[in-house]
Amino acid sequence: MPVPPQELVRVRVSDPYPYFAWLRAHSPVYAERKADGRCVWHIFRYEDVAALLADARLSKQPALVPGYASGRAGLNRHLVHADPPDHTRLRRLLSKSFGPRRIAHLAPVVESAAHRLLDQVEGSVHVDVIADFAAPLTFRLICTILGVPRHLDTPATGDTLMYTLLPAQYRAQAPKPPAQRQARRPAGTCQACQPSVLDDGHSLGRDKRAPVWQS
């Protein structure tokens, strides 16, 4: 199996496109051996990815991976990691929040957040489109959809959520939120409410207006 050149591997985070292009051309199905001995398969061609996503023999549940260590209880049991019928039930509950009328209602929020983020980088010599624009814009939209109060839409909240949701084996490699940020974290966070939504997903449909961030 062809192995990507090291010069592409070294910069695949800061500049991933040459790395992906090489793999699509030379090794579209690539097995990467991690330092802990796990083998991770990467699929790079659209047709192959589409076929695998439609194959019921495959699962999206990380708990089925040998040696997988989950994050905090309940936080890895969500729509992205669910197979039918749980995925079907959760998607049905969420679909009403993404209809044309609801999306149109979110347009001013997206436009306002986009303008604010662009104003912040105006005049900068270097701009990271992901870190400075796409990621915070996505986080702001998610906060709005979930009903997270605006004053909790902060870098400290984002860092805390990402650190909490990471699987245990990756958490040690992630930058831990500074202590002062953790001290400002609200007492009632998604850690307290998400497991209950997943265990009884039908409650989401009974009161879609209830804020997620509550004790």
C-alpha positions as CSV (number, residue, x, y, z in Angstrom):
1,M,0.0,0.0,0.0
2,P,1.5,3.3,-1.0
3,V,2.5,5.6,1.9
4,P,2.1,9.4,1.7
5,P,5.4,11.4,1.6
6,Q,6.5,12.6,5.0
7,E,6.6,16.2,3.8
8,L,2.8,16.0,3.2
9,V,2.2,14.2,6.4
10,R,4.0,16.8,8.5
11,V,1.8,19.7,7.2
12,R,-1.5,17.8,6.8
13,V,-3.2,19.8,9.6
14,S,-2.1,23.2,8.5
15,D,-2.4,22.5,4.7
16,P,-4.3,19.2,4.2
17,Y,-5.3,19.6,0.6
18,P,-2.0,18.3,-1.1
19,Y,-2.1,15.4,1.4
20,F,-5.7,14.5,0.4
21,A,-5.0,14.9,-3.3
22,W,-2.0,12.5,-3.1
23,L,-4.1,9.9,-1.3
24,R,-7.0,10.2,-3.7
25,A,-4.6,9.6,-6.6
26,H,-2.3,6.9,-5.1
27,S,-4.0,5.3,-2.1
28,P,-7.8,6.0,-2.0
29,V,-8.2,3.3,0.7
30,Y,-5.5,3.9,3.2
31,A,-4.8,2.1,6.5
32,E,-3.0,4.3,9.0
33,R,-1.4,2.6,12.0
34,K,-1.6,4.8,15.1
35,A,1.1,5.0,17.8
36,D,-1.1,3.0,20.2
37,G,-1.4,0.2,17.7
38,R,-4.9,0.9,16.4
39,C,-5.5,0.8,12.7
40,V,-7.6,3.6,11.2
41,W,-9.0,3.3,7.7
42,H,-9.3,6.4,5.5
43,I,-11.5,6.4,2.5
44,F,-10.9,9.3,0.0
45,R,-13.1,8.8,-3.1
46,Y,-16.7,10.0,-3.1
47,E,-18.1,6.8,-4.7
48,D,-16.5,4.6,-2.0
49,V,-17.6,6.9,0.8
50,A,-21.2,6.9,-0.5
51,A,-21.3,3.1,-0.8
52,L,-19.9,2.7,2.8
53,L,-22.4,5.1,4.3
54,A,-25.3,3.1,2.8
55,D,-23.9,-0.2,4.0
56,A,-25.9,-1.4,7.0
57,R,-23.0,-3.7,8.0
58,L,-21.0,-0.7,9.2
59,S,-21.7,1.2,12.4
60,K,-21.1,4.7,13.6
61,Q,-20.9,3.7,17.2
62,P,-17.4,4.3,18.5
63,A,-18.0,2.0,21.4
64,L,-17.8,-0.9,19.0
65,V,-14.1,-0.1,18.2
66,P,-11.8,-2.3,20.2
67,G,-10.0,-0.4,22.9
68,Y,-12.2,2.6,22.6
69,A,-12.5,4.7,25.8
70,S,-15.6,6.9,25.8
71,G,-15.8,10.4,27.2
72,R,-18.0,11.4,30.1
73,A,-21.1,9.3,30.5
74,G,-23.8,10.0,27.9
75,L,-21.9,12.6,26.0
76,N,-20.8,10.3,23.1
77,R,-24.3,9.0,22.7
78,H,-25.7,11.4,20.2
79,L,-27.1,11.6,16.7
80,V,-23.7,11.6,14.9
81,H,-22.7,8.3,16.7
82,A,-26.1,6.6,16.4
83,D,-27.3,3.8,14.1
84,P,-31.0,3.2,13.2
85,P,-33.4,3.0,14.9
86,D,-32.0,5.5,17.4
87,H,-30.6,7.7,14.6
88,T,-34.0,7.7,12.9
89,R,-35.8,8.7,16.1
90,L,-33.4,11.5,17.0
91,R,-33.3,12.8,13.5
92,R,-37.1,12.9,13.3
93,L,-37.2,14.9,16.6
94,L,-34.7,17.4,15.2
95,S,-35.9,17.8,11.7
96,K,-38.7,20.2,12.6
97,S,-36.1,22.7,13.8
98,F,-34.5,22.8,10.4
99,G,-37.5,23.5,8.1
100,P,-37.5,26.4,5.7
101,R,-39.3,28.8,8.0
102,R,-36.9,28.1,10.9
103,I,-33.9,28.4,8.7
104,A,-35.2,31.7,7.4
105,H,-35.6,32.9,11.0
106,L,-31.9,32.1,11.6
107,A,-30.7,34.2,8.7
108,P,-30.3,37.4,10.7
109,V,-28.4,35.6,13.4
110,V,-26.0,34.1,10.8
111,E,-25.5,37.5,9.0
112,S,-24.9,39.4,12.3
113,A,-22.4,36.8,13.6
114,A,-20.6,36.7,10.2
115,H,-20.3,40.5,10.1
116,R,-19.0,40.6,13.7
117,L,-16.3,38.0,12.9
118,L,-15.3,39.7,9.7
119,D,-15.0,43.0,11.6
120,Q,-12.7,41.3,14.1
121,V,-10.2,40.2,11.5
122,E,-10.3,43.3,9.3
123,G,-6.8,44.6,8.9
124,S,-5.2,41.4,10.0
125,V,-2.1,40.3,8.1
126,H,-2.9,36.6,8.5
127,V,-6.4,35.1,8.9
128,D,-7.2,31.4,9.7
129,V,-10.5,31.0,7.9
130,I,-11.4,28.0,10.1
131,A,-10.3,29.2,13.5
132,D,-11.2,32.9,13.0
133,F,-14.4,32.5,11.1
134,A,-16.0,29.1,10.2
135,A,-15.6,27.5,13.7
136,P,-16.9,30.4,15.8
137,L,-19.7,31.1,13.3
138,T,-20.8,27.4,13.5
139,F,-20.6,27.5,17.3
140,R,-22.8,30.7,17.4
141,L,-25.4,29.0,15.3
142,I,-25.4,25.9,17.4
143,C,-25.8,28.0,20.5
144,T,-28.8,29.8,19.0
145,I,-30.5,26.5,17.9
146,L,-30.0,24.9,21.3
147,G,-31.2,28.0,23.1
148,V,-27.8,28.7,24.8
149,P,-27.9,32.3,26.3
150,R,-25.7,34.8,24.4
151,H,-23.5,35.5,27.4
152,L,-22.4,31.9,27.4
153,D,-21.2,32.0,23.8
154,T,-17.6,32.5,24.7
155,P,-14.2,30.9,23.9
156,A,-14.2,29.4,27.4
157,T,-17.5,27.6,26.7
158,G,-16.3,26.3,23.4
159,D,-13.0,25.0,24.9
160,T,-14.9,23.3,27.8
161,L,-17.4,21.6,25.5
162,M,-14.7,20.3,23.1
163,Y,-12.6,19.0,25.9
164,T,-15.6,17.3,27.5
165,L,-16.8,15.7,24.3
166,L,-13.4,14.3,23.3
167,P,-12.9,10.5,23.8
168,A,-10.7,9.7,26.8
169,Q,-7.7,8.6,24.7
170,Y,-7.6,11.9,22.9
171,R,-8.4,14.2,25.8
172,A,-4.8,14.0,27.2
173,Q,-3.5,15.4,23.9
174,A,-6.0,18.3,23.8
175,P,-5.3,21.6,25.5
176,K,-7.1,21.6,28.8
177,P,-9.2,24.7,29.4
178,P,-7.5,27.1,31.8
179,A,-8.5,26.9,35.4
180,Q,-10.0,30.4,35.3
181,R,-12.2,29.4,32.4
182,Q,-13.4,26.3,34.2
183,A,-14.3,28.4,37.2
184,R,-16.6,30.6,35.1
185,R,-18.4,27.6,33.6
186,P,-22.1,27.7,34.6
187,A,-23.3,25.1,37.1
188,G,-25.9,23.7,34.8
189,T,-24.3,22.6,31.5
190,C,-25.0,20.2,28.7
191,Q,-23.3,17.5,30.9
192,A,-26.3,17.5,33.1
193,C,-29.0,17.5,30.4
194,Q,-27.7,15.7,27.4
195,P,-27.9,12.2,28.8
196,S,-31.6,12.7,29.8
197,V,-32.4,14.0,26.3
198,L,-30.8,10.9,24.7
199,D,-32.4,8.4,27.2
200,D,-35.8,10.0,26.7
201,G,-35.5,11.7,23.3
202,H,-39.3,12.2,23.1
203,S,-39.1,14.9,25.7
204,L,-37.3,17.1,23.2
205,G,-40.5,17.1,21.1
206,R,-42.7,18.1,24.0
207,D,-40.9,21.3,24.8
208,K,-38.6,22.4,22.0
209,R,-38.4,25.9,23.6
210,A,-36.7,24.7,26.8
211,P,-33.1,25.9,26.9
212,V,-30.5,23.2,27.0
213,W,-28.2,25.1,29.4
214,Q,-30.1,24.6,32.6
215,S,-29.4,23.0,36.0
